[in-house]
């Protein structure tokens, strides 16, 4: 009976380990790129976090976006989908209290990701 339990546990651990190695969702590995797009001016209202280039924002965001907060990286915002109609470049940290043109954000692109931070270790004697 005990050997059957051990075999089941080993099998369960093997399955769990193999699933962890398969695709699955990406885990956050460092600063990189992050911008929040808000539905109201002054970074208020609903927020949409974006971590990578977006050729076209999902509805209703192109007509809802009113402000943004650049947390990591350097971002270029566009008024039209597919990276057309450049509105400006913003490097973190940056608060864009009101997008111009108002409620018209078609796409955005991370031009330069922020570097990953590495822990700093000190020497104590």
Backbone as XML, in Angstrom:
<?xml version="1.0"?>
<chain id="A" units="angstrom">
  <residue number="1" name="UNK">
    <atom name="N" x="0.824" y="-1.191" z="0.000"/>
    <atom name="CA" x="0.000" y="0.000" z="0.000"/>
    <atom name="C" x="0.867" y="1.252" z="0.000"/>
  </residue>
  <residue number="2" name="UNK">
    <atom name="N" x="1.924" y="1.224" z="0.831"/>
    <atom name="CA" x="2.799" y="2.382" z="0.924"/>
    <atom name="C" x="3.524" y="2.630" z="-0.394"/>
  </residue>
  <residue number="3" name="UNK">
    <atom name="N" x="3.983" y="1.594" z="-1.075"/>
    <atom name="CA" x="4.701" y="1.761" z="-2.339"/>
    <atom name="C" x="3.781" y="2.343" z="-3.413"/>
  </residue>
  <residue number="4" name="UNK">
    <atom name="N" x="2.503" y="2.016" z="-3.384"/>
    <atom name="CA" x="1.547" y="2.572" z="-4.334"/>
    <atom name="C" x="1.393" y="4.078" z="-4.112"/>
  </residue>
  <residue number="5" name="UNK">
    <atom name="N" x="1.380" y="4.513" z="-2.862"/>
    <atom name="CA" x="1.279" y="5.933" z="-2.536"/>
    <atom name="C" x="2.528" y="6.682" z="-2.994"/>
  </residue>
  <residue number="6" name="UNK">
    <atom name="N" x="3.684" y="6.071" z="-2.794"/>
    <atom name="CA" x="4.937" y="6.688" z="-3.215"/>
    <atom name="C" x="4.947" y="6.848" z="-4.735"/>
  </residue>
  <residue number="7" name="UNK">
    <atom name="N" x="4.505" y="5.832" z="-5.448"/>
    <atom name="CA" x="4.464" y="5.882" z="-6.916"/>
    <atom name="C" x="3.516" y="6.986" z="-7.370"/>
  </residue>
  <residue number="8" name="UNK">
    <atom name="N" x="2.357" y="7.086" z="-6.741"/>
    <atom name="CA" x="1.396" y="8.135" z="-7.107"/>
    <atom name="C" x="1.966" y="9.527" z="-6.855"/>
  </residue>
  <residue number="9" name="UNK">
    <atom name="N" x="2.628" y="9.692" z="-5.730"/>
    <atom name="CA" x="3.245" y="11.003" z="-5.428"/>
    <atom name="C" x="4.330" y="11.345" z="-6.448"/>
  </residue>
  <residue number="10" name="UNK">
    <atom name="N" x="5.161" y="10.363" z="-6.789"/>
    <atom name="CA" x="6.224" y="10.597" z="-7.766"/>
    <atom name="C" x="5.638" y="10.949" z="-9.125"/>
  </residue>
  <residue number="11" name="UNK">
    <atom name="N" x="4.567" y="10.240" z="-9.502"/>
    <atom name="CA" x="3.899" y="10.520" z="-10.766"/>
    <atom name="C" x="3.308" y="11.929" z="-10.773"/>
  </residue>
  <residue number="12" name="UNK">
    <atom name="N" x="2.663" y="12.307" z="-9.678"/>
    <atom name="CA" x="2.077" y="13.650" z="-9.580"/>
    <atom name="C" x="3.154" y="14.728" z="-9.662"/>
  </residue>
  <residue number="13" name="UNK">
    <atom name="N" x="4.270" y="14.519" z="-8.987"/>
    <atom name="CA" x="5.371" y="15.492" z="-9.042"/>
    <atom name="C" x="5.952" y="15.577" z="-10.448"/>
  </residue>
  <residue number="14" name="UNK">
    <atom name="N" x="6.085" y="14.449" z="-11.129"/>
    <atom name="CA" x="6.605" y="14.449" z="-12.496"/>
    <atom name="C" x="5.691" y="15.203" z="-13.444"/>
  </residue>
  <residue number="15" name="UNK">
    <atom name="N" x="4.388" y="14.994" z="-13.312"/>
    <atom name="CA" x="3.427" y="15.717" z="-14.153"/>
    <atom name="C" x="3.488" y="17.202" z="-13.870"/>
  </residue>
  <residue number="16" name="UNK">
    <atom name="N" x="3.519" y="17.565" z="-12.593"/>
    <atom name="CA" x="3.583" y="18.983" z="-12.227"/>
    <atom name="C" x="4.850" y="19.634" z="-12.763"/>
  </residue>
  <residue number="17" name="UNK">
    <atom name="N" x="5.971" y="18.942" z="-12.676"/>
    <atom name="CA" x="7.236" y="19.495" z="-13.173"/>
    <atom name="C" x="7.210" y="19.658" z="-14.681"/>
  </residue>
  <residue number="18" name="UNK">
    <atom name="N" x="6.631" y="18.674" z="-15.383"/>
    <atom name="CA" x="6.601" y="18.780" z="-16.841"/>
    <atom name="C" x="5.646" y="19.866" z="-17.299"/>
  </residue>
  <residue number="19" name="UNK">
    <atom name="N" x="4.547" y="20.082" z="-16.606"/>
    <atom name="CA" x="3.616" y="21.152" z="-16.970"/>
    <atom name="C" x="4.241" y="22.520" z="-16.740"/>
  </residue>
  <residue number="20" name="UNK">
    <atom name="N" x="5.042" y="22.633" z="-15.705"/>
    <atom name="CA" x="5.705" y="23.907" z="-15.443"/>
    <atom name="C" x="6.675" y="24.278" z="-16.543"/>
  </residue>
  <residue number="21" name="UNK">
    <atom name="N" x="7.247" y="23.286" z="-17.215"/>
    <atom name="CA" x="8.208" y="23.554" z="-18.278"/>
    <atom name="C" x="7.521" y="23.884" z="-19.597"/>
  </residue>
  <residue number="22" name="UNK">
    <atom name="N" x="6.263" y="23.509" z="-19.737"/>
    <atom name="CA" x="5.526" y="23.788" z="-20.967"/>
    <atom name="C" x="5.057" y="25.236" z="-20.979"/>
  </residue>
  <residue number="23" name="UNK">
    <atom name="N" x="4.797" y="25.755" z="-22.152"/>
    <atom name="CA" x="4.317" y="27.109" z="-22.416"/>
    <atom name="C" x="3.827" y="27.889" z="-21.228"/>
  </residue>
  <residue number="24" name="UNK">
    <atom name="N" x="2.576" y="27.775" z="-20.901"/>
    <atom name="CA" x="2.008" y="28.497" z="-19.771"/>
    <atom name="C" x="2.197" y="29.997" z="-19.884"/>
  </residue>
  <residue number="25" name="UNK">
    <atom name="N" x="1.572" y="30.748" z="-18.998"/>
    <atom name="CA" x="1.728" y="32.198" z="-19.057"/>
    <atom name="C" x="3.140" y="32.629" z="-18.666"/>
  </residue>
  <residue number="26" name="UNK">
    <atom name="N" x="3.607" y="33.703" z="-19.300"/>
    <atom name="CA" x="4.936" y="34.224" z="-18.974"/>
    <atom name="C" x="4.897" y="34.855" z="-17.593"/>
  </residue>
  <residue number="27" name="UNK">
    <atom name="N" x="5.969" y="34.668" z="-16.858"/>
    <atom name="CA" x="6.062" y="35.335" z="-15.571"/>
    <atom name="C" x="6.857" y="36.621" z="-15.756"/>
  </residue>
  <residue number="28" name="UNK">
    <atom name="N" x="6.580" y="37.589" z="-14.926"/>
    <atom name="CA" x="7.224" y="38.890" z="-15.010"/>
    <atom name="C" x="8.690" y="38.749" z="-14.627"/>
  </residue>
  <residue number="29" name="UNK">
    <atom name="N" x="9.601" y="39.216" z="-15.486"/>
    <atom name="CA" x="11.028" y="39.023" z="-15.249"/>
    <atom name="C" x="11.789" y="40.314" z="-14.972"/>
  </residue>
  <residue number="30" name="UNK">
    <atom name="N" x="11.143" y="41.435" z="-14.961"/>
    <atom name="CA" x="11.851" y="42.675" z="-14.679"/>
    <atom name="C" x="11.099" y="43.866" z="-15.207"/>
  </residue>
  <residue number="31" name="UNK">
    <atom name="N" x="11.643" y="45.051" z="-15.033"/>
    <atom name="CA" x="10.937" y="46.244" z="-15.460"/>
    <atom name="C" x="10.475" y="46.211" z="-16.914"/>
  </residue>
  <residue number="32" name="UNK">
    <atom name="N" x="11.355" y="46.119" z="-17.905"/>
    <atom name="CA" x="10.924" y="46.075" z="-19.306"/>
    <atom name="C" x="10.080" y="47.268" z="-19.701"/>
  </residue>
  <residue number="33" name="UNK">
    <atom name="N" x="8.847" y="47.000" z="-20.169"/>
    <atom name="CA" x="7.936" y="48.037" z="-20.635"/>
    <atom name="C" x="6.618" y="47.939" z="-19.869"/>
  </residue>
  <residue number="34" name="UNK">
    <atom name="N" x="6.118" y="49.061" z="-19.396"/>
    <atom name="CA" x="4.803" y="49.085" z="-18.749"/>
    <atom name="C" x="4.243" y="50.497" z="-18.816"/>
  </residue>
  <residue number="35" name="UNK">
    <atom name="N" x="3.031" y="50.586" z="-19.351"/>
    <atom name="CA" x="2.305" y="51.853" z="-19.395"/>
    <atom name="C" x="0.861" y="51.554" z="-19.000"/>
  </residue>
  <residue number="36" name="UNK">
    <atom name="N" x="0.257" y="52.464" z="-18.244"/>
    <atom name="CA" x="-1.162" y="52.373" z="-17.912"/>
    <atom name="C" x="-1.892" y="53.436" z="-18.709"/>
  </residue>
  <residue number="37" name="UNK">
    <atom name="N" x="-2.962" y="53.040" z="-19.384"/>
    <atom name="CA" x="-3.809" y="53.966" z="-20.122"/>
    <atom name="C" x="-5.103" y="54.094" z="-19.321"/>
  </residue>
  <residue number="38" name="UNK">
    <atom name="N" x="-5.522" y="55.326" z="-19.050"/>
    <atom name="CA" x="-6.692" y="55.594" z="-18.210"/>
    <atom name="C" x="-7.854" y="56.147" z="-19.026"/>
  </residue>
  <residue number="39" name="UNK">
    <atom name="N" x="-9.051" y="55.888" z="-18.552"/>
    <atom name="CA" x="-10.261" y="56.339" z="-19.212"/>
    <atom name="C" x="-10.650" y="57.764" z="-18.904"/>
  </residue>
  <residue number="40" name="UNK">
    <atom name="N" x="-10.005" y="58.384" z="-17.930"/>
    <atom name="CA" x="-10.292" y="59.774" z="-17.563"/>
    <atom name="C" x="-8.998" y="60.574" z="-17.477"/>
  </residue>
  <residue number="41" name="UNK">
    <atom name="N" x="-9.063" y="61.902" z="-17.627"/>
    <atom name="CA" x="-7.864" y="62.731" z="-17.456"/>
    <atom name="C" x="-7.280" y="62.583" z="-16.047"/>
  </residue>
  <residue number="42" name="UNK">
    <atom name="N" x="-6.033" y="63.002" z="-15.895"/>
    <atom name="CA" x="-5.329" y="62.983" z="-14.604"/>
    <atom name="C" x="-5.182" y="61.578" z="-14.018"/>
  </residue>
  <residue number="43" name="UNK">
    <atom name="N" x="-5.004" y="60.582" z="-14.894"/>
    <atom name="CA" x="-4.804" y="59.196" z="-14.477"/>
    <atom name="C" x="-5.906" y="58.720" z="-13.531"/>
  </residue>
  <residue number="44" name="UNK">
    <atom name="N" x="-7.141" y="58.945" z="-13.930"/>
    <atom name="CA" x="-8.294" y="58.498" z="-13.145"/>
    <atom name="C" x="-9.162" y="57.584" z="-14.007"/>
  </residue>
  <residue number="45" name="UNK">
    <atom name="N" x="-10.047" y="56.880" z="-13.354"/>
    <atom name="CA" x="-10.940" y="55.967" z="-14.056"/>
    <atom name="C" x="-10.306" y="54.602" z="-14.241"/>
  </residue>
  <residue number="46" name="UNK">
    <atom name="N" x="-10.900" y="53.819" z="-15.116"/>
    <atom name="CA" x="-10.378" y="52.482" z="-15.387"/>
    <atom name="C" x="-8.999" y="52.579" z="-16.017"/>
  </residue>
  <residue number="47" name="UNK">
    <atom name="N" x="-8.133" y="51.612" z="-15.655"/>
    <atom name="CA" x="-6.770" y="51.586" z="-16.181"/>
    <atom name="C" x="-6.542" y="50.308" z="-16.978"/>
  </residue>
  <residue number="48" name="UNK">
    <atom name="N" x="-5.860" y="50.461" z="-18.098"/>
    <atom name="CA" x="-5.487" y="49.333" z="-18.947"/>
    <atom name="C" x="-3.967" y="49.217" z="-18.924"/>
  </residue>
  <residue number="49" name="UNK">
    <atom name="N" x="-3.407" y="48.167" z="-18.277"/>
    <atom name="CA" x="-1.952" y="47.995" z="-18.282"/>
    <atom name="C" x="-1.499" y="47.382" z="-19.606"/>
  </residue>
  <residue number="50" name="UNK">
    <atom name="N" x="-0.429" y="47.931" z="-20.187"/>
    <atom name="CA" x="0.106" y="47.416" z="-21.445"/>
    <atom name="C" x="1.608" y="47.208" z="-21.269"/>
  </residue>
  <residue number="51" name="UNK">
    <atom name="N" x="2.090" y="46.016" z="-21.632"/>
    <atom name="CA" x="3.504" y="45.657" z="-21.456"/>
    <atom name="C" x="4.260" y="45.484" z="-22.758"/>
  </residue>
  <residue number="52" name="UNK">
    <atom name="N" x="3.563" y="45.500" z="-23.894"/>
    <atom name="CA" x="4.256" y="45.298" z="-25.173"/>
    <atom name="C" x="3.577" y="46.120" z="-26.260"/>
  </residue>
  <residue number="53" name="UNK">
    <atom name="N" x="4.244" y="46.218" z="-27.418"/>
    <atom name="CA" x="3.701" y="46.979" z="-28.540"/>
    <atom name="C" x="2.272" y="46.547" z="-28.847"/>
  </residue>
  <residue number="54" name="UNK">
    <atom name="N" x="1.428" y="47.525" z="-29.163"/>
    <atom name="CA" x="0.038" y="47.239" z="-29.512"/>
    <atom name="C" x="-0.297" y="47.975" z="-30.794"/>
  </residue>
  <residue number="55" name="UNK">
    <atom name="N" x="-0.443" y="47.232" z="-31.896"/>
    <atom name="CA" x="-0.765" y="47.835" z="-33.195"/>
    <atom name="C" x="-2.154" y="48.446" z="-33.218"/>
  </residue>
  <residue number="56" name="UNK">
    <atom name="N" x="-3.033" y="47.872" z="-32.420"/>
    <atom name="CA" x="-4.421" y="48.310" z="-32.419"/>
    <atom name="C" x="-4.996" y="48.015" z="-31.036"/>
  </residue>
  <residue number="57" name="UNK">
    <atom name="N" x="-5.510" y="49.036" z="-30.373"/>
    <atom name="CA" x="-6.123" y="48.822" z="-29.071"/>
    <atom name="C" x="-7.518" y="48.232" z="-29.242"/>
  </residue>
  <residue number="58" name="UNK">
    <atom name="N" x="-7.895" y="47.355" z="-28.326"/>
    <atom name="CA" x="-9.225" y="46.740" z="-28.361"/>
    <atom name="C" x="-10.284" y="47.791" z="-28.025"/>
  </residue>
  <residue number="59" name="UNK">
    <atom name="N" x="-11.438" y="47.646" z="-28.641"/>
    <atom name="CA" x="-12.552" y="48.550" z="-28.350"/>
    <atom name="C" x="-12.954" y="48.382" z="-26.896"/>
  </residue>
  <residue number="60" name="UNK">
    <atom name="N" x="-13.336" y="49.400" z="-26.195"/>
    <atom name="CA" x="-13.571" y="50.774" z="-26.600"/>
    <atom name="C" x="-12.383" y="51.691" z="-26.351"/>
  </residue>
  <residue number="61" name="UNK">
    <atom name="N" x="-11.194" y="51.132" z="-26.028"/>
    <atom name="CA" x="-10.056" y="51.941" z="-25.594"/>
    <atom name="C" x="-9.603" y="53.020" z="-26.580"/>
  </residue>
  <residue number="62" name="UNK">
    <atom name="N" x="-9.629" y="52.829" z="-27.896"/>
    <atom name="CA" x="-9.176" y="53.912" z="-28.781"/>
    <atom name="C" x="-9.969" y="55.208" z="-28.598"/>
  </residue>
  <residue number="63" name="UNK">
    <atom name="N" x="-11.217" y="55.091" z="-28.177"/>
    <atom name="CA" x="-12.063" y="56.275" z="-28.000"/>
    <atom name="C" x="-12.298" y="56.599" z="-26.535"/>
  </residue>
  <residue number="64" name="UNK">
    <atom name="N" x="-11.720" y="55.810" z="-25.651"/>
    <atom name="CA" x="-11.894" y="55.988" z="-24.218"/>
    <atom name="C" x="-10.654" y="56.601" z="-23.567"/>
  </residue>
  <residue number="65" name="UNK">
    <atom name="N" x="-9.473" y="56.326" z="-24.118"/>
    <atom name="CA" x="-8.209" y="56.749" z="-23.502"/>
    <atom name="C" x="-8.143" y="58.268" z="-23.346"/>
  </residue>
  <residue number="66" name="UNK">
    <atom name="N" x="-7.868" y="58.715" z="-22.120"/>
    <atom name="CA" x="-7.800" y="60.148" z="-21.847"/>
    <atom name="C" x="-6.477" y="60.564" z="-21.211"/>
  </residue>
  <residue number="67" name="UNK">
    <atom name="N" x="-5.767" y="59.635" z="-20.559"/>
    <atom name="CA" x="-4.482" y="59.948" z="-19.941"/>
    <atom name="C" x="-3.672" y="58.663" z="-19.839"/>
  </residue>
  <residue number="68" name="UNK">
    <atom name="N" x="-2.403" y="58.805" z="-19.449"/>
    <atom name="CA" x="-1.540" y="57.625" z="-19.358"/>
    <atom name="C" x="-0.434" y="57.865" z="-18.337"/>
  </residue>
  <residue number="69" name="UNK">
    <atom name="N" x="0.113" y="56.763" z="-17.830"/>
    <atom name="CA" x="1.242" y="56.813" z="-16.892"/>
    <atom name="C" x="2.283" y="55.823" z="-17.380"/>
  </residue>
  <residue number="70" name="UNK">
    <atom name="N" x="3.462" y="56.327" z="-17.742"/>
    <atom name="CA" x="4.563" y="55.474" z="-18.182"/>
    <atom name="C" x="5.323" y="55.040" z="-16.935"/>
  </residue>
  <residue number="71" name="UNK">
    <atom name="N" x="5.315" y="53.746" z="-16.672"/>
    <atom name="CA" x="5.959" y="53.203" z="-15.478"/>
    <atom name="C" x="7.366" y="52.719" z="-15.793"/>
  </residue>
  <residue number="72" name="UNK">
    <atom name="N" x="7.520" y="51.944" z="-16.889"/>
    <atom name="CA" x="8.823" y="51.436" z="-17.306"/>
    <atom name="C" x="8.989" y="51.627" z="-18.801"/>
  </residue>
  <residue number="73" name="UNK">
    <atom name="N" x="10.202" y="51.975" z="-19.217"/>
    <atom name="CA" x="10.537" y="52.057" z="-20.632"/>
    <atom name="C" x="10.244" y="53.407" z="-21.253"/>
  </residue>
  <residue number="74" name="UNK">
    <atom name="N" x="10.526" y="53.494" z="-22.559"/>
    <atom name="CA" x="10.219" y="54.679" z="-23.362"/>
    <atom name="C" x="9.160" y="54.270" z="-24.372"/>
  </residue>
  <residue number="75" name="UNK">
    <atom name="N" x="8.048" y="54.988" z="-24.387"/>
    <atom name="CA" x="6.898" y="54.659" z="-25.224"/>
    <atom name="C" x="6.617" y="55.741" z="-26.241"/>
  </residue>
  <residue number="76" name="UNK">
    <atom name="N" x="6.183" y="55.340" z="-27.436"/>
    <atom name="CA" x="5.691" y="56.268" z="-28.450"/>
    <atom name="C" x="4.194" y="55.985" z="-28.616"/>
  </residue>
  <residue number="77" name="UNK">
    <atom name="N" x="3.390" y="57.034" z="-28.485"/>
    <atom name="CA" x="1.944" y="56.920" z="-28.628"/>
    <atom name="C" x="1.533" y="57.416" z="-30.001"/>
  </residue>
  <residue number="78" name="UNK">
    <atom name="N" x="0.534" y="56.750" z="-30.578"/>
    <atom name="CA" x="0.046" y="57.084" z="-31.914"/>
    <atom name="C" x="-1.466" y="57.326" z="-31.861"/>
  </residue>
  <residue number="79" name="UNK">
    <atom name="N" x="-1.931" y="58.255" z="-32.665"/>
    <atom name="CA" x="-3.363" y="58.550" z="-32.703"/>
    <atom name="C" x="-4.130" y="57.556" z="-33.566"/>
  </residue>
  <residue number="80" name="UNK">
    <atom name="N" x="-3.433" y="56.843" z="-34.443"/>
    <atom name="CA" x="-4.078" y="55.905" z="-35.364"/>
    <atom name="C" x="-3.555" y="54.489" z="-35.141"/>
  </residue>
  <residue number="81" name="UNK">
    <atom name="N" x="-4.327" y="53.469" z="-35.538"/>
    <atom name="CA" x="-3.839" y="52.085" z="-35.461"/>
    <atom name="C" x="-2.620" y="51.871" z="-36.359"/>
  </residue>
  <residue number="82" name="UNK">
    <atom name="N" x="-1.918" y="50.781" z="-36.110"/>
    <atom name="CA" x="-0.756" y="50.356" z="-36.885"/>
    <atom name="C" x="0.352" y="51.407" z="-36.916"/>
  </residue>
  <residue number="83" name="UNK">
    <atom name="N" x="0.564" y="52.062" z="-35.776"/>
    <atom name="CA" x="1.669" y="52.989" z="-35.551"/>
    <atom name="C" x="1.680" y="54.168" z="-36.525"/>
  </residue>
  <residue number="84" name="UNK">
    <atom name="N" x="0.529" y="54.782" z="-36.736"/>
    <atom name="CA" x="0.415" y="55.963" z="-37.603"/>
    <atom name="C" x="-0.058" y="57.157" z="-36.766"/>
  </residue>
  <residue number="85" name="UNK">
    <atom name="N" x="0.407" y="58.339" z="-37.129"/>
    <atom name="CA" x="-0.004" y="59.560" z="-36.432"/>
    <atom name="C" x="0.662" y="59.711" z="-35.070"/>
  </residue>
  <residue number="86" name="UNK">
    <atom name="N" x="1.998" y="59.773" z="-35.051"/>
    <atom name="CA" x="2.736" y="59.855" z="-33.786"/>
    <atom name="C" x="2.289" y="61.047" z="-32.955"/>
  </residue>
  <residue number="87" name="UNK">
    <atom name="N" x="2.032" y="60.799" z="-31.665"/>
    <atom name="CA" x="1.598" y="61.834" z="-30.727"/>
    <atom name="C" x="2.734" y="62.307" z="-29.833"/>
  </residue>
  <residue number="88" name="UNK">
    <atom name="N" x="3.762" y="61.475" z="-29.652"/>
    <atom name="CA" x="4.878" y="61.858" z="-28.809"/>
    <atom name="C" x="5.558" y="60.663" z="-28.182"/>
  </residue>
  <residue number="89" name="UNK">
    <atom name="N" x="6.785" y="60.900" z="-27.703"/>
    <atom name="CA" x="7.575" y="59.890" z="-27.006"/>
    <atom name="C" x="7.635" y="60.262" z="-25.531"/>
  </residue>
  <residue number="90" name="UNK">
    <atom name="N" x="7.524" y="59.254" z="-24.671"/>
    <atom name="CA" x="7.508" y="59.485" z="-23.233"/>
    <atom name="C" x="8.386" y="58.454" z="-22.550"/>
  </residue>
  <residue number="91" name="UNK">
    <atom name="N" x="9.326" y="58.940" z="-21.734"/>
    <atom name="CA" x="10.247" y="58.069" z="-21.012"/>
    <atom name="C" x="9.837" y="58.009" z="-19.543"/>
  </residue>
  <residue number="92" name="UNK">
    <atom name="N" x="9.876" y="56.816" z="-18.974"/>
    <atom name="CA" x="9.494" y="56.618" z="-17.570"/>
    <atom name="C" x="10.469" y="57.319" z="-16.641"/>
  </residue>
  <residue number="93" name="UNK">
    <atom name="N" x="9.974" y="57.822" z="-15.565"/>
    <atom name="CA" x="8.578" y="57.934" z="-15.167"/>
    <atom name="C" x="7.942" y="59.172" z="-15.808"/>
  </residue>
  <residue number="94" name="UNK">
    <atom name="N" x="6.738" y="59.010" z="-16.324"/>
    <atom name="CA" x="6.039" y="60.137" z="-16.961"/>
    <atom name="C" x="4.539" y="60.014" z="-16.756"/>
  </residue>
  <residue number="95" name="UNK">
    <atom name="N" x="3.924" y="61.121" z="-16.386"/>
    <atom name="CA" x="2.470" y="61.200" z="-16.279"/>
    <atom name="C" x="1.970" y="62.051" z="-17.433"/>
  </residue>
  <residue number="96" name="UNK">
    <atom name="N" x="1.100" y="61.494" z="-18.233"/>
    <atom name="CA" x="0.483" y="62.225" z="-19.335"/>
    <atom name="C" x="-0.933" y="62.520" z="-18.867"/>
  </residue>
  <residue number="97" name="UNK">
    <atom name="N" x="-1.137" y="63.692" z="-18.300"/>
    <atom name="CA" x="-2.403" y="64.003" z="-17.634"/>
    <atom name="C" x="-3.571" y="64.152" z="-18.592"/>
  </residue>
  <residue number="98" name="UNK">
    <atom name="N" x="-3.274" y="64.459" z="-19.858"/>
    <atom name="CA" x="-4.337" y="64.551" z="-20.851"/>
    <atom name="C" x="-3.765" y="64.270" z="-22.234"/>
  </residue>
  <residue number="99" name="UNK">
    <atom name="N" x="-4.304" y="63.249" z="-22.883"/>
    <atom name="CA" x="-3.846" y="62.899" z="-24.225"/>
    <atom name="C" x="-4.407" y="63.887" z="-25.241"/>
  </residue>
  <residue number="100" name="UNK">
    <atom name="N" x="-3.599" y="64.210" z="-26.237"/>
    <atom name="CA" x="-4.069" y="65.083" z="-27.317"/>
    <atom name="C" x="-3.754" y="64.393" z="-28.632"/>
  </residue>
  <residue number="101" name="UNK">
    <atom name="N" x="-4.705" y="64.117" z="-29.477"/>
    <atom name="CA" x="-6.110" y="64.498" z="-29.360"/>
    <atom name="C" x="-6.831" y="63.663" z="-28.297"/>
  </residue>
  <residue number="102" name="UNK">
    <atom name="N" x="-7.760" y="64.287" z="-27.604"/>
    <atom name="CA" x="-8.487" y="63.671" z="-26.502"/>
    <atom name="C" x="-9.297" y="62.468" z="-26.977"/>
  </residue>
  <residue number="103" name="UNK">
    <atom name="N" x="-9.236" y="61.392" z="-26.212"/>
    <atom name="CA" x="-9.991" y="60.160" z="-26.476"/>
    <atom name="C" x="-9.734" y="59.627" z="-27.888"/>
  </residue>
  <residue number="104" name="UNK">
    <atom name="N" x="-8.444" y="59.618" z="-28.276"/>
    <atom name="CA" x="-8.109" y="59.115" z="-29.604"/>
    <atom name="C" x="-6.700" y="58.517" z="-29.561"/>
  </residue>
  <residue number="105" name="UNK">
    <atom name="N" x="-6.603" y="57.269" z="-29.121"/>
    <atom name="CA" x="-5.323" y="56.574" z="-29.044"/>
    <atom name="C" x="-5.450" y="55.289" z="-29.843"/>
  </residue>
  <residue number="106" name="UNK">
    <atom name="N" x="-4.735" y="55.211" z="-30.972"/>
    <atom name="CA" x="-4.875" y="54.071" z="-31.866"/>
    <atom name="C" x="-3.905" y="52.943" z="-31.617"/>
  </residue>
  <residue number="107" name="UNK">
    <atom name="N" x="-2.650" y="53.267" z="-31.230"/>
    <atom name="CA" x="-1.638" y="52.239" z="-31.015"/>
    <atom name="C" x="-0.519" y="52.821" z="-30.164"/>
  </residue>
  <residue number="108" name="UNK">
    <atom name="N" x="0.310" y="51.946" z="-29.635"/>
    <atom name="CA" x="1.480" y="52.400" z="-28.865"/>
    <atom name="C" x="2.607" y="51.398" z="-29.009"/>
  </residue>
  <residue number="109" name="UNK">
    <atom name="N" x="3.821" y="51.924" z="-28.842"/>
    <atom name="CA" x="5.011" y="51.119" z="-29.090"/>
    <atom name="C" x="6.059" y="51.407" z="-28.027"/>
  </residue>
  <residue number="110" name="UNK">
    <atom name="N" x="6.632" y="50.347" z="-27.471"/>
    <atom name="CA" x="7.724" y="50.506" z="-26.514"/>
    <atom name="C" x="9.021" y="50.608" z="-27.305"/>
  </residue>
  <residue number="111" name="UNK">
    <atom name="N" x="9.622" y="51.780" z="-27.295"/>
    <atom name="CA" x="10.846" y="52.018" z="-28.059"/>
    <atom name="C" x="12.077" y="51.452" z="-27.367"/>
  </residue>
  <residue number="112" name="UNK">
    <atom name="N" x="12.095" y="51.557" z="-26.030"/>
    <atom name="CA" x="13.257" y="51.087" z="-25.278"/>
    <atom name="C" x="12.810" y="50.572" z="-23.914"/>
  </residue>
  <residue number="113" name="UNK">
    <atom name="N" x="12.948" y="49.268" z="-23.680"/>
    <atom name="CA" x="12.577" y="48.716" z="-22.379"/>
    <atom name="C" x="13.523" y="49.199" z="-21.288"/>
  </residue>
  <residue number="114" name="UNK">
    <atom name="N" x="13.012" y="49.324" z="-20.084"/>
    <atom name="CA" x="13.858" y="49.636" z="-18.933"/>
    <atom name="C" x="14.658" y="48.387" z="-18.592"/>
  </residue>
  <residue number="115" name="UNK">
    <atom name="N" x="15.909" y="48.542" z="-18.181"/>
    <atom name="CA" x="16.722" y="47.360" z="-17.867"/>
    <atom name="C" x="16.201" y="46.649" z="-16.625"/>
  </residue>
  <residue number="116" name="UNK">
    <atom name="N" x="16.445" y="45.340" z="-16.595"/>
    <atom name="CA" x="16.090" y="44.577" z="-15.413"/>
    <atom name="C" x="16.986" y="45.031" z="-14.273"/>
  </residue>
  <residue number="117" name="UNK">
    <atom name="N" x="16.439" y="45.036" z="-13.087"/>
    <atom name="CA" x="17.236" y="45.407" z="-11.926"/>
    <atom name="C" x="17.884" y="44.161" z="-11.354"/>
  </residue>
  <residue number="118" name="UNK">
    <atom name="N" x="19.113" y="44.307" z="-10.923"/>
    <atom name="CA" x="19.803" y="43.183" z="-10.293"/>
    <atom name="C" x="20.030" y="43.543" z="-8.839"/>
  </residue>
  <residue number="119" name="UNK">
    <atom name="N" x="19.888" y="42.582" z="-7.959"/>
    <atom name="CA" x="20.096" y="42.876" z="-6.545"/>
    <atom name="C" x="21.541" y="43.289" z="-6.283"/>
  </residue>
  <residue number="120" name="UNK">
    <atom name="N" x="21.703" y="44.267" z="-5.455"/>
    <atom name="CA" x="23.034" y="44.725" z="-5.063"/>
    <atom name="C" x="23.389" y="44.087" z="-3.728"/>
  </residue>
  <residue number="121" name="UNK">
    <atom name="N" x="24.528" y="43.423" z="-3.689"/>
    <atom name="CA" x="24.960" y="42.759" z="-2.471"/>
    <atom name="C" x="26.136" y="43.523" z="-1.875"/>
  </residue>
  <residue number="122" name="UNK">
    <atom name="N" x="26.087" y="43.738" z="-0.604"/>
    <atom name="CA" x="27.180" y="44.418" z="0.096"/>
    <atom name="C" x="28.047" y="43.420" z="0.820"/>
  </residue>
  <residue number="123" name="UNK">
    <atom name="N" x="29.180" y="43.874" z="1.201"/>
    <atom name="CA" x="30.094" y="43.008" z="1.946"/>
    <atom name="C" x="30.137" y="43.490" z="3.382"/>
  </residue>
  <residue number="124" name="UNK">
    <atom name="N" x="29.862" y="42.594" z="4.265"/>
    <atom name="CA" x="29.907" y="42.926" z="5.689"/>
    <atom name="C" x="30.948" y="42.040" z="6.344"/>
  </residue>
  <residue number="125" name="UNK">
    <atom name="N" x="31.873" y="42.629" z="7.026"/>
    <atom name="CA" x="32.932" y="41.862" z="7.709"/>
    <atom name="C" x="32.666" y="41.843" z="9.178"/>
  </residue>
</chain>
